[in-house]
Amino acid sequence: RVVSLSKLRNGQRVAEGDVLLRLESPDIDNQLEQARFKSSLLQLRLSRLSGDVRDREQRAVLISNLASIEEKLNGLMRMRDQELVLRAPFAGILVDVDRDIHVGRWIRPSQLLARVINPALLMVRAVADEAAVKRVSTGVRAKFVPDQVTAPSVPLTLKRIDRTSERILKLPSLAAVHGGWVPVAKGKNSELAPLHPVFAVRFSVDDLP
């Protein structure tokens, strides 16, 4: 369950180690309470032992049990302080932030809350026809314009142009049959073959708005 969180929003810049949110686990809290109780009980029993032979033998057993309980207690505390505190793994930008996240919400173990991305490692893949490839070269600035009119455009730089046309379209979403601009013919195994030469191009992302 979420107990505290920063104001997470898409496009927010974060530094490595920034705390994004803190969680609590009733199961871990219950285990901690039980471990602390057992530790206190063992310490109390140890304090009441005398120095005779029988008590010395019992003392060794109690000390061993106490060490095991303390080890478990330390492990639970590390889990609570590390695994239940979500931090940015590296400097970057938040994306895919869950809009419904709030203090008090229960979280599933596999639930996606947000992603941190490094814009320097992002690449945009596309295809260009023969005429476009002849007009451009690497280093040319470009701009990605989302379909959503309210979304800001993203500045790009052309990094690579394949010199061999694609026999099979590697980005099916760009095919005309899927709403894209590339006319295709269906081949074996539903592969899409461009009817005119198209070339793969790759862009780096200069910055995210």
C-alpha positions as CSV (number, residue, x, y, z in Angstrom):
1,R,0.0,0.0,0.0
2,V,1.2,3.5,-0.9
3,V,2.0,5.5,2.3
4,S,3.7,8.5,0.6
5,L,4.7,9.7,-2.9
6,S,6.1,12.6,-4.7
7,K,4.1,14.5,-7.3
8,L,4.7,12.0,-10.1
9,R,4.0,13.2,-13.6
10,N,4.9,12.2,-17.1
11,G,7.9,14.2,-18.3
12,Q,9.2,14.9,-14.8
13,R,13.0,14.8,-14.6
14,V,14.5,12.7,-11.7
15,A,18.0,12.2,-10.4
16,E,19.5,8.8,-9.6
17,G,18.3,7.7,-6.1
18,D,15.3,10.1,-5.9
19,V,12.5,8.6,-3.8
20,L,9.4,8.3,-6.0
21,L,7.1,6.6,-3.4
22,R,7.1,4.6,-0.2
23,L,5.0,1.5,0.4
24,E,4.0,-0.5,3.4
25,S,3.3,-4.2,3.7
26,P,1.1,-5.5,6.6
27,D,2.7,-8.9,6.2
28,I,6.2,-7.6,6.7
29,D,5.0,-5.3,9.6
30,N,3.4,-8.4,11.2
31,Q,6.6,-10.5,10.8
32,L,8.7,-7.6,12.2
33,E,6.4,-7.4,15.3
34,Q,6.7,-11.2,15.9
35,A,10.4,-11.2,15.4
36,R,10.9,-8.3,17.9
37,F,8.6,-10.1,20.4
38,K,10.6,-13.3,20.1
39,S,13.9,-11.4,20.4
40,S,12.7,-9.6,23.6
41,L,11.5,-12.9,25.1
42,L,14.8,-14.6,24.4
43,Q,16.8,-11.8,25.9
44,L,14.6,-11.9,29.0
45,R,15.1,-15.6,29.4
46,L,18.9,-15.1,29.0
47,S,19.0,-12.5,31.7
48,R,17.3,-14.8,34.2
49,L,19.7,-17.7,33.7
50,S,22.2,-18.6,36.5
51,G,25.7,-19.9,36.1
52,D,25.2,-23.6,36.8
53,V,25.9,-26.3,34.2
54,R,22.4,-26.9,33.0
55,D,21.8,-23.1,32.6
56,R,25.1,-22.8,30.6
57,E,23.9,-25.4,28.2
58,Q,20.5,-23.7,27.8
59,R,22.3,-20.3,27.4
60,A,24.1,-21.6,24.3
61,V,20.8,-22.7,22.8
62,L,19.1,-19.4,23.6
63,I,22.1,-17.4,22.2
64,S,21.9,-19.4,19.0
65,N,18.1,-18.9,18.7
66,L,18.6,-15.2,19.4
67,A,21.2,-14.8,16.7
68,S,18.8,-16.5,14.2
69,I,15.9,-14.2,15.2
70,E,18.2,-11.1,15.0
71,E,19.3,-12.1,11.5
72,K,15.7,-12.5,10.4
73,L,14.8,-9.2,12.0
74,N,17.6,-7.4,10.2
75,G,16.6,-8.9,6.9
76,L,13.0,-7.8,7.3
77,M,14.1,-4.3,8.2
78,R,16.3,-4.2,5.1
79,M,13.4,-5.4,3.0
80,R,11.1,-2.7,4.5
81,D,13.7,0.1,4.0
82,Q,14.9,-0.9,0.6
83,E,12.3,-2.9,-1.4
84,L,9.4,-0.9,-0.1
85,V,11.0,2.4,-1.0
86,L,11.0,3.0,-4.8
87,R,13.8,5.1,-6.1
88,A,14.9,6.3,-9.5
89,P,17.5,3.7,-10.7
90,F,19.2,6.4,-12.8
91,A,18.8,10.0,-13.8
92,G,16.1,10.4,-16.5
93,I,12.5,11.2,-17.2
94,L,9.3,9.7,-15.9
95,V,6.9,8.1,-18.4
96,D,3.9,5.9,-18.2
97,V,3.0,7.2,-14.8
98,D,-0.1,5.5,-13.3
99,R,-2.7,8.3,-13.1
100,D,-4.7,6.5,-10.4
101,I,-1.8,6.2,-7.9
102,H,-2.5,7.9,-4.6
103,V,-1.7,7.5,-0.9
104,G,-3.6,4.5,0.6
105,R,-3.9,2.6,-2.7
106,W,-3.0,-1.1,-2.6
107,I,-0.4,-2.2,-5.1
108,R,0.0,-5.6,-6.8
109,P,3.6,-6.9,-7.0
110,S,3.7,-6.8,-10.8
111,Q,1.8,-3.5,-11.2
112,L,3.5,-0.9,-13.4
113,L,3.5,2.5,-11.6
114,A,5.9,4.4,-13.8
115,R,9.0,4.1,-15.9
116,V,12.3,6.0,-15.9
117,I,13.9,6.4,-19.3
118,N,17.2,8.0,-20.4
119,P,16.5,10.1,-23.5
120,A,20.1,9.7,-24.6
121,L,19.4,6.0,-25.2
122,L,16.1,6.4,-27.0
123,M,15.9,5.7,-30.8
124,V,13.0,6.4,-33.1
125,R,12.7,3.9,-36.0
126,A,10.9,4.8,-39.2
127,V,11.1,4.2,-43.0
128,A,11.6,6.6,-45.9
129,D,11.0,6.2,-49.6
130,E,13.7,6.5,-52.2
131,A,13.0,10.2,-52.9
132,A,13.3,11.2,-49.3
133,V,16.5,9.2,-48.8
134,K,18.1,11.1,-51.7
135,R,17.2,14.5,-50.0
136,V,18.6,13.8,-46.5
137,S,21.8,12.8,-44.8
138,T,22.7,11.8,-41.2
139,G,22.8,14.8,-38.9
140,V,19.6,16.3,-40.3
141,R,17.3,17.6,-37.6
142,A,13.7,16.3,-37.6
143,K,10.6,16.4,-35.5
144,F,8.2,13.6,-34.3
145,V,4.6,14.9,-34.2
146,P,2.3,12.7,-32.2
147,D,-1.2,11.9,-33.5
148,Q,-2.6,13.4,-30.3
149,V,-3.0,17.1,-31.2
150,T,-2.4,18.2,-27.6
151,A,0.9,16.2,-27.2
152,P,4.1,18.2,-27.8
153,S,6.4,17.3,-30.7
154,V,9.8,15.7,-30.0
155,P,13.0,17.0,-31.6
156,L,15.1,14.3,-33.3
157,T,18.4,13.9,-35.2
158,L,18.8,11.5,-38.1
159,K,21.5,9.0,-37.1
160,R,21.3,6.2,-39.7
161,I,20.0,5.4,-43.2
162,D,20.0,1.9,-44.4
163,R,21.2,1.7,-48.0
164,T,19.3,-1.5,-48.8
165,S,15.6,-1.3,-49.1
166,E,13.4,-3.6,-47.0
167,R,12.1,-6.7,-48.6
168,I,9.7,-7.2,-45.7
169,L,8.4,-4.3,-43.8
170,K,9.9,-4.5,-40.3
171,L,7.4,-2.0,-38.9
172,P,4.0,-3.3,-39.8
173,S,2.2,-0.4,-38.2
174,L,3.5,1.8,-41.0
175,A,1.7,-0.4,-43.7
176,A,-1.3,1.1,-45.5
177,V,-3.4,-1.9,-44.4
178,H,-2.8,-0.8,-40.8
179,G,-3.4,2.9,-41.3
180,G,0.1,3.8,-42.3
181,W,1.5,5.3,-45.5
182,V,3.5,2.3,-47.0
183,P,1.5,0.4,-49.7
184,V,2.2,-3.4,-49.2
185,A,1.3,-6.8,-50.5
186,K,0.7,-9.7,-48.1
187,G,3.2,-12.6,-48.5
188,K,3.8,-15.9,-46.7
189,N,3.1,-16.0,-43.0
190,S,1.2,-12.7,-43.3
191,E,4.5,-10.9,-44.0
192,L,4.1,-7.4,-45.6
193,A,6.2,-6.6,-48.6
194,P,6.5,-2.9,-49.6
195,L,5.3,-2.3,-53.2
196,H,7.9,0.5,-53.6
197,P,11.4,0.7,-52.1
198,V,11.5,1.9,-48.5
199,F,14.6,2.3,-46.4
200,A,14.9,2.0,-42.6
201,V,16.0,5.2,-40.8
202,R,16.8,5.8,-37.2
203,F,16.7,9.0,-35.2
204,S,18.1,9.9,-31.8
205,V,15.9,11.9,-29.4
206,D,17.4,15.3,-28.7
207,D,15.1,16.1,-25.8
208,L,11.8,15.2,-24.3
209,P,9.3,18.0,-23.6
